[in-house]
């Protein structure tokens, strides 16, 4: 099992010698938050690529230690950090109440924002950077990849439980911190524009991939049209349901807490379900060059579906459940057209590590879409089977 010790999924730190890249004393930032004890240590933490993350340790007067996660938010990606933190605070405070009502441990089962001395959820330094702090969730690990059906089943239960606990939350009151994040018709229009502009003169080399994407234009509106027609409910969605955004207990390996709430927004349950399938049920890497290695693993699809519906515990409507395979297909397709659009525009959004990297990524997503289409009846039957369990 591929794990890393964790307490909060974070990002690779950019700190050296107690200072961040801009030279601001980290101690000055830490001092703004309501912590307890004597500051003993601060070290870079995590392996992400968005926010700068720091693990802060305090020695307690009665003995022992208490740890916190400090993050500098990347406001070049999240351009509305104040609205983002408003979402995080409102959702986590709601989750605390639900967890307490269920007899759970709110200090472990949801993120807990540490407020500043002025009772704010963030601190803005003199250089305009936004900082936040969370309690560290002790004795937990992150799984870096799906290595068994049980791993994927457990992640399904965790994300389904997250959806269930927030089923009655008024999703329309949340801020949309990244507009049209999973609006597939909007993503399709972005793709069309990239094809038409053809800034890097690459379109002629990828006619087959462009044709594949254009041929599925009608599919892009299926879920959003059902939402507009009132046939699917607006939900609180996580929008980044990778396995490593779950903390598992280090001993029991049971899911403890969903983390990385930066993209929590109003959306459809299919976004979270679909992105999990796209990421976890593929038999190959996202950038695999050998497309013969890419297909949807129906065993993993069934494991996650079973876990997700168990976690949701009846909170989804019959129509939502019926459309789960479409969520898997559209989230995979959407990711594919985003990769292909970025390739056509010169690889300006997704980080690449080789020539044609985004094209390889697009091709794997499209191959996965095609395999889903070929196995559509089987996927629908699996969902119906899991619904009846």
C-alpha positions in Angstrom: 0.0 0.0 0.0 1.4 3.4 -1.0 1.0 5.8 1.9 2.5 8.9 3.3 2.1 10.1 6.9 -0.1 13.0 7.0 -2.5 15.2 9.0 -3.7 17.4 6.2 -3.1 17.1 2.5 -0.9 20.0 1.6 1.5 21.3 -0.9 5.3 21.4 -1.2 6.6 24.1 1.1 8.6 27.0 -0.2 10.3 27.8 3.1 14.0 27.9 4.0 15.5 28.8 7.4 12.2 29.9 8.9 11.4 32.4 6.1 9.3 32.1 3.0 10.5 33.1 -0.5 9.7 36.7 0.0 11.8 36.8 3.2 8.9 37.4 5.5 9.5 35.9 8.9 7.2 32.9 9.3 7.1 33.5 13.0 5.3 36.8 12.4 2.6 35.0 10.4 2.3 32.2 13.0 1.9 34.7 15.8 -1.3 36.0 14.2 -3.2 32.8 14.9 -4.8 31.5 18.1 -2.4 28.7 18.9 -1.6 27.1 22.3 1.7 26.3 23.9 5.3 27.3 23.0 6.4 27.3 19.4 9.0 24.5 19.0 9.3 23.8 15.3 8.2 24.8 11.9 9.1 22.8 8.8 8.0 22.5 5.1 5.4 19.9 4.7 3.6 17.9 2.0 4.0 17.2 -1.7 1.4 19.3 -3.4 1.9 22.0 -6.1 -0.6 24.7 -5.3 -0.2 26.2 -1.8 3.0 26.6 0.3 2.5 24.4 3.4 4.2 24.4 6.8 3.9 22.0 9.8 4.0 23.9 13.0 4.7 22.2 16.4 4.0 23.6 19.8 5.1 22.2 23.2 2.2 22.2 25.7 2.7 23.3 29.3 1.2 20.0 30.6 3.5 18.0 28.4 3.2 16.6 24.9 2.8 18.6 21.7 0.1 20.1 19.5 0.6 20.5 15.8 -0.9 22.8 13.2 -0.8 23.2 9.4 0.0 26.7 8.1 -0.6 27.5 4.5 0.0 30.4 2.2 -2.8 30.2 -0.3 -2.0 30.5 -4.0 -4.2 33.5 -5.0 -2.9 33.4 -8.5 -5.0 30.2 -8.9 -7.6 30.9 -6.3 -8.3 34.5 -7.2 -10.9 35.0 -4.5 -9.2 33.7 -1.3 -11.6 35.5 1.0 -14.6 33.8 -0.6 -12.8 30.5 -0.6 -12.2 30.7 3.1 -15.8 31.7 3.7 -16.8 28.5 2.0 -14.3 26.4 4.0 -15.4 27.9 7.3 -19.2 27.5 6.6 -18.9 24.0 5.4 -16.5 22.8 8.1 -18.6 24.4 10.9 -21.7 22.7 9.5 -19.9 19.4 9.4 -18.8 19.8 13.0 -22.4 20.0 14.0 -23.4 17.0 12.0 -20.5 14.9 13.3 -21.3 15.9 16.9 -25.0 14.9 16.4 -23.8 11.5 15.2 -21.5 11.0 18.2 -18.3 11.4 16.2 -15.1 13.3 16.8 -15.3 16.7 15.1 -11.6 17.3 15.8 -10.6 14.4 13.6 -13.5 13.9 11.2 -13.5 17.3 9.5 -10.9 20.1 9.0 -10.8 22.7 11.8 -9.9 26.3 10.9 -7.7 28.1 13.5 -8.8 31.7 13.7 -6.6 34.7 14.0 -6.4 37.0 17.0 -9.0 39.2 15.3 -11.2 36.1 14.8 -10.7 35.9 11.0 -10.2 32.7 9.1 -7.2 34.1 7.3 -4.3 36.5 7.7 -3.2 38.9 4.9 0.5 39.9 5.3 2.0 43.2 4.2 3.0 41.7 0.9 -0.6 40.8 0.1 -0.3 37.1 0.7 -3.1 35.2 2.3 -2.4 32.7 5.1 -4.6 30.2 6.9 -4.1 27.6 9.7 -5.8 24.2 10.5 -5.5 21.8 13.3 -3.3 18.9 12.3 -5.2 15.6 12.3 -2.9 13.2 14.1 -2.2 9.6 13.4 -3.4 9.5 9.9 -2.0 8.6 6.4 -2.8 9.5 2.8 -3.0 6.7 0.2 -1.2 8.0 -2.9 -2.8 5.6 -5.4 -5.5 2.9 -5.6 -3.8 -0.5 -5.1 -6.9 -2.6 -4.3 -10.6 -2.7 -4.7 -10.8 -2.2 -0.9 -8.9 1.1 -1.2 -11.3 2.3 -3.8 -14.4 1.1 -1.9 -13.2 2.8 1.2 -12.7 6.1 -0.7 -16.2 5.7 -2.1 -17.6 5.4 1.4 -15.7 8.5 2.5 -16.8 10.7 -0.4 -20.4 9.3 -0.2 -20.4 10.1 3.6 -19.2 13.6 2.8 -22.0 14.1 0.4 -24.6 12.7 2.8 -23.5 14.9 5.7 -23.9 18.0 3.5 -27.1 16.8 1.8 -29.2 19.4 3.6 -26.7 22.2 3.3 -28.0 25.1 1.1 -25.5 24.7 -1.7 -26.7 27.8 -3.5 -25.3 29.9 -0.6 -21.7 28.9 -1.4 -19.4 31.0 -3.4 -18.4 29.8 -6.9 -14.7 30.4 -6.3 -13.7 29.0 -9.8 -16.6 30.0 -12.2 -17.8 27.1 -14.5 -15.3 24.7 -13.0 -17.3 21.6 -14.1 -19.6 23.3 -16.5 -19.0 20.9 -19.4 -20.7 23.1 -22.1 -18.5 26.0 -21.0 -15.4 23.9 -21.2 -16.5 22.7 -24.6 -16.8 26.3 -25.8 -13.3 27.0 -24.5 -12.1 23.9 -26.5 -13.8 25.1 -29.7 -12.1 28.5 -29.3 -8.7 26.8 -28.9 -9.3 24.8 -32.1 -10.4 27.9 -34.0 -7.5 30.1 -32.9 -4.9 27.3 -33.2 -2.3 29.6 -31.7 0.5 27.0 -32.0 -0.5 25.6 -35.4 -1.0 22.2 -33.9 -4.6 21.5 -34.9 -3.6 19.8 -38.2 -1.6 17.2 -36.3 -4.5 16.2 -34.0 -7.4 16.0 -36.4 -8.5 12.6 -35.0 -8.6 13.8 -31.4 -10.4 17.0 -32.3 -13.0 15.0 -34.3 -13.5 12.7 -31.3 -14.2 15.6 -29.0 -16.5 17.5 -31.4 -18.5 14.3 -32.1 -19.7 14.3 -28.5 -20.9 17.9 -28.2 -24.5 16.8 -27.5 -23.3 14.9 -24.4 -21.9 18.0 -22.8 -25.3 19.5 -21.9 -26.9 16.3 -20.5 -26.2 16.9 -16.8 -26.5 20.7 -16.7 -29.8 20.5 -18.6 -31.2 18.1 -16.1 -30.1 20.6 -13.4 -31.9 23.4 -15.1 -35.0 21.3 -15.5 -35.0 20.6 -11.8 -34.5 16.8 -12.4 -31.1 16.9 -10.6 -30.6 18.7 -7.3 -27.8 21.3 -6.7 -25.4 19.8 -4.2 -22.3 20.8 -2.2 -19.5 19.2 -4.2 -15.8 18.7 -3.3 -14.7 18.8 -7.0 -11.3 17.2 -6.4 -12.1 13.7 -5.2 -8.7 12.0 -5.5 -7.8 9.2 -3.2 -5.0 11.4 -1.6 -7.6 13.9 -0.4 -8.8 11.5 2.2 -7.0 10.9 5.6 -7.1 7.3 6.8 -6.4 6.2 10.3 -2.8 5.0 10.5 -3.8 1.7 12.3 -7.3 0.7 11.0 -6.9 2.3 7.6 -10.5 3.5 7.9 -11.3 6.9 6.3 -11.3 9.6 8.9 -11.5 13.0 7.2 -12.0 14.6 3.7 -9.4 17.3 3.1 -8.4 19.9 0.5 -11.7 21.9 0.5 -10.4 24.7 -1.7 -12.7 23.7 -4.6 -15.9 23.1 -2.5 -18.6 24.8 -4.5 -22.2 24.3 -5.6 -22.4 21.5 -8.2 -23.7 18.0 -9.0 -23.0 14.8 -7.1 -21.9 13.4 -10.5 -18.9 15.7 -10.5 -17.4 14.1 -7.4 -18.4 10.5 -8.4 -17.2 11.0 -12.0 -13.8 12.5 -11.1 -13.1 9.7 -8.7 -13.8 7.1 -11.4 -11.8 9.0 -14.0 -8.8 9.1 -11.6 -9.1 5.8 -9.8 -10.8 3.2 -12.1 -8.5 3.6 -15.1 -6.0 0.8 -15.7 -3.2 3.1 -16.7 -1.6 6.4 -15.8 -3.2 9.7 -16.8 -0.3 10.3 -19.2 0.3 6.7 -20.4 1.6 6.7 -24.0 0.5 3.1 -24.7 -3.2 3.4 -25.1 -3.7 -0.3 -25.2 -3.1 -0.1 -21.4 -6.0 2.2 -20.9 -9.5 1.0 -20.0 -12.0 1.2 -17.2 -11.6 -1.5 -14.6 -15.2 -2.6 -14.0 -14.2 -4.2 -10.7 -12.9 -0.9 -9.4 -15.9 0.9 -10.8 -18.2 -1.5 -8.9 -16.1 -1.1 -5.7 -16.3 2.6 -5.7 -20.0 2.7 -6.7 -20.9 0.4 -3.9 -18.9 2.4 -1.4 -20.2 5.7 -2.6 -23.9 4.7 -2.4 -23.3 3.1 1.0 -21.8 6.3 2.2 -24.6 8.4 0.8 -27.1 6.2 2.7 -30.2 7.1 0.6 -29.4 10.9 0.3 -29.2 10.7 -3.5 -32.3 10.8 -5.7 -33.2 7.9 -8.1 -32.3 10.2 -11.1 -29.0 11.0 -9.6 -28.1 7.4 -9.2 -29.3 6.6 -12.7 -27.0 9.2 -14.1 -23.8 8.2 -12.2 -22.2 6.6 -15.3 -22.8 9.8 -17.2 -20.9 11.6 -14.5 -18.0 9.3 -15.0 -18.0 9.7 -18.8 -18.5 13.5 -18.8 -15.8 14.2 -16.1 -13.4 12.1 -18.1 -14.4 13.7 -21.4 -14.2 17.2 -19.9 -10.7 16.6 -18.6 -9.7 15.3 -22.0 -10.9 18.4 -23.9 -9.1 20.6 -21.3 -5.8 18.8 -21.9 -6.3 19.0 -25.7 -7.2 22.7 -25.5 -4.1 23.4 -23.5 -2.0 21.5 -26.0 -3.4 23.6 -28.8 -2.8 26.8 -26.8 0.9 26.0 -26.1 0.7 24.2 -22.7 0.0 27.3 -20.7 -2.2 25.8 -17.9 -1.2 22.2 -17.1 2.4 21.7 -16.2 4.2 19.5 -18.7 7.4 17.4 -18.3 7.9 16.4 -22.0 6.9 17.4 -25.5 3.3 16.5 -26.2 2.6 15.7 -22.6 -0.9 17.3 -22.6 -1.6 15.5 -25.9 -0.8 12.2 -24.3 -3.1 13.1 -21.4 -5.9 14.0 -23.7 -5.5 10.7 -25.6 -5.7 8.6 -22.4 -8.9 10.4 -21.4 -10.5 9.9 -24.8 -9.5 6.2 -24.8 -11.2 5.9 -21.3 -14.3 7.6 -22.6 -14.5 5.2 -25.6 -14.0 2.2 -23.3 -16.8 3.5 -21.1 -19.1 3.8 -24.1 -18.2 0.2 -25.1 -19.1 -1.0 -21.6 -22.1 1.3 -21.0 -24.6 -1.4 -20.4 -22.3 -3.1 -17.9 -21.8 0.2 -16.1 -25.5 0.8 -15.9 -26.1 -2.7 -14.6 -23.4 -2.3 -11.9 -25.0 0.9 -10.7 -28.5 -0.7 -10.6 -27.0 -3.7 -8.7 -25.3 -1.5 -6.1 -28.5 0.6 -5.7 -30.4 -2.5 -4.7 -27.8 -3.6 -2.0 
